[in-house]
Structures are given as structure tokens and as C-alpha cells.
Amino acid sequence: MKHSKGTEFRIRHLIVPLDGSRLAEAALPITRQLAQKLSVPVTLVHLIERNPPHQVHGQHHLSNAEEAERYLTELSRRFFSDGPRVAQHVHATEITDVPRAIAEHATELGSDLVVMCTHGQIGLRKLLFGSIAQKVAVSSAVRCC
């Protein structure tokens, strides 16, 4: 794949940030396809938030490391059991800035592509603050799709 400046850009590692919602999980089928096509590993990531909401998109929000580990293990089994290599990473130290933490983890884990779903905010809030996916894309040197 050619970068806009004419240099070669190769995707070597995908990460998928997950919050426990089915909306976030919607990124997993395309992640699996991309990883298989490109023969690259995948890391499923969950970040523990400080003062997390009890629910996200009407579903239980993961709020501790043990729960997050079980969740990522189940997703690994369900989506990647016979596919590309998959690792799991739970960042147990509480964070407050989710987009920045995702971007930092992408760099720390050696990923050059973050695969995630936008969470469908509408109206003035989205216009003023943007989605988490937009903020990750702006604050990161890695690609975001």
C-alpha cells in the first residue's frame, strides 16, 4: 500500500479497543478479515476508566480487570479461534482520557491500525466534541478505521 507521500506503508498489527458493548464488537468481523488477508496479529484492548458509566449503549460497561479479561478471552475464542493470532491487553490502571489512552496503547503495542466503531453520537454534542474514533485518529500517528 502506498502512503500519500509515495513511501510504502505496510500494516503489521491491528488493535481493537472494546468496551463491552455489541456496538464495539461490530468491529471484530472486519478485523478478522483484515488480519487474515494481511497475515497480521490482532490485539483486543480494554481500558479501565476512572468513574465509568454503569452502562454503555444500554449494556453493562466493563469496570474491572478480571471482568475485562474474561470478556476478551470469550471474544478471542468466538471470533479468532481458527483465524489470525490474537492477544489480549487489559490496562488496569484507571484512565480518564479514553481517546488519548487508545492512541498511546496503539503506539505502545506496536500497532499501525486501530479498528473501531464510532458510537453514533448525534447533534450538538458530536459537533462540539467529536466521537472517540475521531479523537483517536486526530491524536495518533497510527491509522484508524
N, C-alpha and C positions, 0 to 999 in steps of 0.2 A: 504494500500500500504506500503511495507517495504522499508525503506531507506537503502542505501548501508551498513550502519554500524549496521543493524539489528533492528534499532528503528522504531517505527511506524510513518509514515508520512501521514497526512491527509490534503487534500486540503479543505480549508474553505471559500475561497473568490478569485474570479478571477478579474483581471483588464485588460482592453483592451485600449492601447493608440491609438488614432486616429488622423490623420492629415487632414482629408477631402478628401482623395483620395479613389477611388474604390479599389485600391490595399490594403490599410489598412483595409477597410471594409470586405475584403475577410476572415478576422479572425472571423467575427461575427457568421456565421452559426455553426462553430465548437465550439465556445464559448457557444452558446445557448445549443447545445447538451451536452457539458460537464457540464454546470451548471444544466441542468435538471437531468442528470444522477447522479450527485453528490449531488443534492439538496443544492446548494450553491448560494449566491448572486454574482452579476456582477457589476462592476463599469466601466463605459465608461469614459475615461480620455482624455482631450485635454490640451496641454501646449502651452501657448502663447510664441513664440520665439522672441527674440530681432533681428531685421533686417531679418525678414523671407523672403524666396523667394516668388515671386508673384504666382508661380505655383509649384506644386509637381506632378510629373508623368503626366504632361500635363493638370492638373486640378487646379482649384482655390485653393490656400492654405489659410486656415483659419488664420486670423491675428488679430482678436479682440474677446473679451469675449462674446459679445452679439451674434455675428455670430456663435461662437462655441457652445453656449448654445442652439440656435435654431437647429443646426446640430445634436447635441447629443440627443435632445428631439425627433427629427424626427427618428433617428436610434433606439432609445428606443421603439418608437411606432411601427416601421416597423419590428424589429427583436425580441422584447421581450414583446409584448402586452399581450400575453396569456401564457407566459413562466415564467422563473425564475425571482426573484426580481432583478431589475436593478436600479442603481443610476448613477448620472452623476457628474463629477467633472471637472471644468474648472479652471486651475491655471492661473490667470490673470496677475500675476507678470511676466514680461518678463524673460525668461531664455536663456542661451547661450549653455549649455551642455545638449542636449536632452537625451542621454542615462542615464547620471547620474540623471537627474530630473525624468525620468521614474522609475529608481530603487528606488530613495528616496520616490516617491509617493507610490510605491508598499508597502514599509515598513510603511509609514505614514498611509496609508489606511487599513493596516492590511491584505494585500493580500499575499498569498503564491504562486501564479501562475500568470505570465504575459503572455497573449496570444496576439501574434502579427505576422504580416507577415514581412518577410525580403524584402527589397526594390530592390532586384535584381541588385545591382551594379556588374559590371564586370571589369576584367582586373586588372591593377596595383593598381588602387585606392582601390579596395576591399582588395587586398592582403596586402597593406600597412596599411590601416585604419580600415578595417572590416566593417560589417554592423551595423546599430543601434541595431538590435536584438542581435548580438554577443556582443556588448559593454554592453548592459543591462545585459546579462547573466553573463558576467565577473564581473561587478561592483555591483552585487546584491546578497543578501542572499536568495532571492526568486527564484523559478523555472521560467524558461522562455521557452515557446514553440511556 
